[in-house]
């Protein structure tokens, strides 16, 4: 009996010491812990699901609103590029088309900054619509492009319509070797003179206009001598007059031209053993010239033929008055020259 009583007392003492060692845990208020403590049923599952969905709302991704332009280019109809493979929807139909390549179209947005845009057909009617992002409006780019139609054919303009503010002036310096049938000089000789030889220095200036003919002026200084078996006559003359030139053949290095001039003598004095005389002359000159082009100017070689009217304007010393009737004569000359063009 004593043994039984002592065993019970020891058992009670050990139970008390074990209870002191165990931590007391308060009931949890968490929904999941409460759910686990309870018996599983469908209502509990539904309530737990609602709680979890509410908590997940805090971590959902924020989706920003679609950006709306504050200064849109449309709804004014504008020129645009429709991107390749863009879906196009009929406005009054159900067809959906896709363009294989980029297209230039006339389009406008349905609303300012809208998602959709209308596309016009050739009759300037709204026929299709597409997403605005499929369009690239190029109205500002078009303003800087050429306004000349690319498919229009214009007649070729001739060089006569060209406007050049510079004035090209072509200067010629010529040496002329001449042979003249100078009948008027026979008055100063006791015997008849058949021919006379002379040399001339000629200055010419041409304005290279847009016309095929160039106009200019010529200035000549001539010195000559006529001889017979017993006597000689010397003369000097200065003449001036207008001239024209026409280039009838042109290559890269060569030009061929023909010239015509009319020259009036300003001074024409002749002297011989018999005395001195003043003459007047009017010459019509035609010539042809070949020109070789170089980097330092042009070299020329030509031939001229002249028809001259002359008359004497005075009296010989020791002789009575003589007739000043005009006489005709011919003159032929070979020319060598240098040409240069200045831009004024």
Residue pairs with C-beta under 8 A, 6 or more apart in sequence:
27 37
28 34
28 37
31 47
31 48
31 51
32 48
35 44
35 47
35 48
38 44
66 115
68 112
68 113
69 112
69 113
70 113
72 109
72 112
72 113
73 137
73 139
74 107
74 108
74 109
74 112
74 117
74 137
75 108
75 109
75 110
75 111
75 112
76 108
77 106
77 107
77 108
77 120
78 106
78 107
78 108
78 137
78 139
79 104
79 105
79 106
79 137
79 138
79 139
79 142
80 104
80 105
80 106
80 107
80 135
80 136
80 137
80 138
80 139
81 102
81 103
81 104
81 105
81 135
81 136
81 138
82 88
82 99
82 102
82 103
82 104
82 105
82 107
82 119
82 130
82 134
82 135
83 102
83 134
83 135
83 136
84 99
84 100
84 101
84 102
85 98
85 99
85 100
86 98
86 99
86 130
86 131
86 134
87 96
87 97
87 98
87 130
87 131
87 134
88 96
88 97
88 98
88 99
88 119
88 128
88 129
88 130
89 95
89 96
89 128
89 129
89 130
90 96
90 97
90 127
90 128
91 118
91 126
91 127
91 128
91 129
97 128
105 119
105 120
105 135
106 119
106 120
106 124
107 117
107 118
107 119
107 120
107 135
107 137
108 117
108 118
108 120
109 116
109 117
109 118
109 132
110 116
110 117
110 118
110 129
114 132
115 131
115 132
116 129
116 130
116 131
116 132
117 129
117 130
117 131
117 132
117 135
118 126
118 128
118 129
119 126
119 127
119 128
119 129
119 130
120 126
120 127
121 127
121 128
159 210
160 210
160 211
162 210
164 210
166 343
166 344
167 207
167 343
167 344
168 207
168 208
168 341
168 342
168 343
168 344
169 205
169 206
169 207
169 208
169 341
169 342
169 343
169 344
170 205
170 206
170 207
170 208
170 214
170 216
170 339
170 340
170 341
171 203
171 204
171 205
171 206
171 339
171 340
171 341
171 342
172 202
172 203
172 204
172 205
172 206
172 300
172 337
172 338
172 339
173 201
173 202
173 203
173 337
173 338
173 339
174 200
174 201
174 202
174 203
174 204
174 300
174 335
174 336
174 337
175 199
175 200
175 201
175 202
175 335
175 336
175 337
176 199
176 200
176 201
176 202
176 220
176 304
176 333
176 334
176 335
177 197
177 199
177 333
177 334
177 335
178 197
178 198
178 199
178 200
178 222
178 224
178 331
178 332
178 333
179 195
179 196
179 197
179 331
179 332
179 333
180 195
180 196
180 197
180 198
180 224
180 308
180 329
180 330
180 331
181 194
181 195
181 196
181 329
181 330
181 331
182 193
182 195
182 196
182 224
182 226
182 310
182 329
183 310
183 327
183 328
183 329
184 279
184 310
184 311
184 312
184 327
184 329
185 193
185 196
185 226
185 233
185 235
185 270
186 192
186 193
187 277
187 312
187 316
187 322
188 233
188 270
188 271
188 272
188 274
188 275
188 277
188 316
189 226
189 228
189 231
189 233
189 272
189 274
190 230
190 231
190 274
191 228
191 229
191 230
191 231
192 228
193 226
193 227
193 228
193 233
195 226
196 224
196 225
196 226
196 227
196 233
197 224
197 225
197 226
198 222
198 223
198 224
198 225
198 235
199 222
199 223
199 224
200 220
200 221
200 222
200 223
200 333
201 220
201 221
202 218
202 219
202 220
202 221
202 335
202 337
203 218
203 219
203 220
204 216
204 217
204 218
204 219
204 243
205 216
205 217
206 214
206 215
206 216
206 243
206 245
207 214
207 215
207 216
208 214
208 341
209 215
212 246
212 247
213 244
213 245
213 246
214 244
214 245
214 246
214 247
215 242
215 243
215 244
216 242
216 243
216 244
216 245
217 240
217 241
217 242
217 243
218 240
218 241
218 242
218 243
218 261
218 263
219 238
219 239
219 240
220 237
220 238
220 239
220 240
220 263
221 236
221 237
221 238
222 235
222 236
222 237
222 238
222 239
223 234
223 235
223 236
224 234
224 235
224 236
224 237
225 232
225 233
225 234
225 235
226 232
226 233
226 235
227 233
231 272
231 273
232 272
233 270
233 271
233 272
234 270
234 271
234 272
235 268
235 269
235 270
235 271
235 279
236 267
236 268
236 269
237 265
237 267
237 268
237 269
237 279
237 281
238 265
238 266
238 267
238 268
239 263
239 264
239 265
239 266
239 268
239 281
239 283
240 263
240 264
240 266
241 261
241 262
241 263
241 264
241 283
242 261
242 262
243 259
243 260
243 261
243 262
244 259
244 260
244 261
245 257
245 258
245 259
246 257
246 258
246 259
247 255
247 256
247 257
248 256
248 257
248 258
249 255
249 256
250 256
252 293
253 292
253 293
254 290
254 291
254 292
254 293
255 290
255 291
255 293
255 298
256 288
256 289
256 290
256 291
257 288
257 289
257 291
258 286
258 287
258 288
258 289
259 285
259 286
259 287
259 288
259 289
259 302
259 304
260 284
260 285
260 286
260 287
261 283
261 284
261 285
262 282
262 283
262 284
262 285
263 282
263 283
263 285
264 281
264 282
265 279
265 280
265 281
265 282
268 278
268 279
268 280
268 281
268 310
269 276
269 277
269 278
269 279
270 276
270 277
270 278
270 279
271 277
274 316
274 319
275 316
275 317
275 318
275 319
276 316
276 317
277 312
277 313
277 314
277 316
278 312
278 313
278 314
279 310
279 311
279 312
279 313
280 310
280 311
280 312
280 313
281 308
281 309
281 310
282 308
282 309
283 306
283 307
283 308
283 309
283 331
284 306
284 307
284 308
285 304
285 305
285 306
285 307
286 304
286 305
286 306
287 302
287 303
287 304
287 305
287 335
288 302
288 303
289 300
289 301
289 302
289 303
289 335
289 337
290 300
290 301
290 302
291 298
291 299
291 300
291 339
292 298
292 299
292 300
297 338
297 339
297 340
298 338
298 339
298 340
299 337
299 338
299 339
300 335
300 336
300 337
300 338
300 339
301 334
301 335
301 336
301 337
302 334
302 335
302 337
303 332
303 333
303 334
303 335
304 332
304 333
304 335
305 330
305 331
305 332
305 333
306 330
306 331
306 332
306 333
307 328
307 330
308 328
308 329
308 330
308 331
309 326
309 327
309 328
310 326
310 327
310 329
311 324
311 325
311 326
311 327
312 322
312 324
313 324
315 321
315 322
316 322
